[in-house]
Amino acid sequence: MWDQMLLGIQTAFTLQNMFFAALGCFIGTIIGMLPGLGPMSVVAIMIPVSIQIGDPSTTLILLAGVYYGAIFGGSTSSILINAPGELRLHLGLRIPIPGGWSIFVYRQLSFLSRLSPSLL
């Protein structure tokens, strides 16, 4: 059991997979900022691109990065235009901090809320 877990961690932290994770987060954030495109539609758009990669683990890492990047991108557009696209983004509109600081606070809180179950 432990050798499979170590193999998975070793595969996830290769240079190629880390690059595709960062690329997926960047692409997901840019496309997720467009109002009306949610995380699932961005993943559906990226499926033909990810099939061309060939390696299944790299493909899944890219799609996971796109998904989480689109979640953050959707929060950015909802805070800036003050209109939630999804129900979970409604809380981000209620942060009473002026300017770009509300985006910073929302992203930090979102990161902590996703990190805490992973650590438990």
C-alpha positions as MATLAB code, in Angstrom:
seq = 'MWDQMLLGIQTAFTLQNMFFAALGCFIGTIIGMLPGLGPMSVVAIMIPVSIQIGDPSTTLILLAGVYYGAIFGGSTSSILINAPGELRLHLGLRIPIPGGWSIFVYRQLSFLSRLSPSLL';
ca = [
       0.000    0.000    0.000;
       2.747    2.456    0.912;
       4.719    1.798   -2.230;
       1.706    2.713   -4.389;
       1.201    5.925   -2.410;
       4.869    6.830   -2.863;
       4.632    6.044   -6.577;
       1.624    8.374   -6.878;
       3.409   11.184   -5.048;
       6.501   10.622   -7.149;
       4.429   10.796  -10.337;
       2.557   13.924   -9.256;
       5.715   15.858   -8.409;
       7.604   15.340  -11.658;
       8.616   18.510  -13.486;
       6.252   17.818  -16.391;
       3.216   17.281  -14.156;
       3.974   20.367  -12.049;
       4.229   22.416  -15.250;
       0.878   21.139  -16.509;
      -0.736   21.782  -13.113;
       0.438   25.407  -13.190;
      -0.586   25.759  -16.832;
      -4.008   24.326  -16.068;
      -4.508   26.734  -13.163;
      -3.517   29.680  -15.364;
      -5.795   28.672  -18.249;
      -8.664   27.889  -15.872;
      -8.334   31.261  -14.153;
      -8.329   33.173  -17.434;
     -11.283   31.289  -18.920;
     -13.112   31.116  -15.580;
     -13.145   34.921  -15.373;
     -15.542   35.041  -18.297;
     -19.075   35.385  -16.904;
     -21.245   32.391  -17.716;
     -18.469   29.817  -17.982;
     -18.312   27.616  -14.923;
     -15.659   25.099  -13.951;
     -17.394   22.155  -15.626;
     -17.732   23.943  -18.958;
     -14.057   24.929  -18.863;
     -13.082   21.304  -18.207;
     -15.295   20.222  -21.105;
     -13.556   22.754  -23.359;
     -10.138   21.444  -22.322;
     -10.848   17.720  -22.885;
      -9.814   17.724  -26.586;
      -6.582   19.532  -25.693;
      -5.793   17.160  -22.854;
      -6.312   14.061  -25.000;
      -3.410   15.184  -27.196;
      -1.011   14.953  -24.218;
      -1.143   11.168  -24.134;
      -0.119   10.437  -20.527;
      -3.250    9.770  -18.414;
      -1.799   11.092  -15.150;
      -0.658   14.328  -16.793;
      -4.068   14.691  -18.411;
      -5.893   14.341  -15.095;
      -3.498   16.767  -13.407;
      -4.088   19.318  -16.177;
      -7.866   18.970  -15.890;
      -7.727   19.274  -12.094;
      -5.665   22.454  -12.439;
      -8.136   23.843  -14.969;
     -11.041   23.048  -12.637;
      -9.538   24.776   -9.600;
      -8.322   27.695  -11.699;
     -11.839   28.158  -13.073;
     -13.244   28.203   -9.541;
     -10.892   31.036   -8.617;
     -11.522   32.835  -11.913;
     -15.267   32.742  -11.335;
     -14.835   34.314   -7.923;
     -12.779   37.141   -9.422;
     -15.400   38.083  -11.997;
     -18.234   37.822   -9.497;
     -16.490   40.159   -7.051;
     -15.543   42.690   -9.722;
     -18.967   42.987  -11.365;
     -20.855   42.278   -8.109;
     -23.065   39.582   -9.571;
     -22.701   35.931   -8.536;
     -22.709   33.399  -11.308;
     -23.127   30.483   -8.914;
     -24.629   30.081   -5.471;
     -21.300   29.430   -3.742;
     -19.953   32.753   -5.039;
     -22.651   34.735   -3.253;
     -20.560   34.854   -0.067;
     -17.693   36.539   -1.896;
     -19.893   39.512   -2.657;
     -20.502   40.174    1.026;
     -16.897   40.877    1.966;
     -16.990   44.581    2.946;
     -13.411   45.375    1.913;
     -12.901   48.061   -0.761;
     -11.000   47.574   -3.971;
      -8.876   44.613   -4.913;
      -8.373   43.558   -1.299;
     -11.696   41.718   -1.339;
     -10.372   39.452   -4.099;
      -7.223   38.800   -2.042;
      -9.209   37.985    1.112;
     -11.642   35.754   -0.811;
      -8.803   33.789   -2.408;
      -7.013   33.288    0.894;
     -10.181   32.080    2.593;
     -10.974   29.813   -0.338;
      -7.466   28.332   -0.239;
      -7.707   27.666    3.488;
     -11.142   26.084    3.146;
      -9.844   23.688    0.482;
      -6.603   22.960    2.332;
      -8.067   22.107    5.735;
      -9.950   18.926    4.672;
      -6.830   17.725    2.852;
      -4.773   17.976    6.019;
      -7.321   16.125    8.095;
];
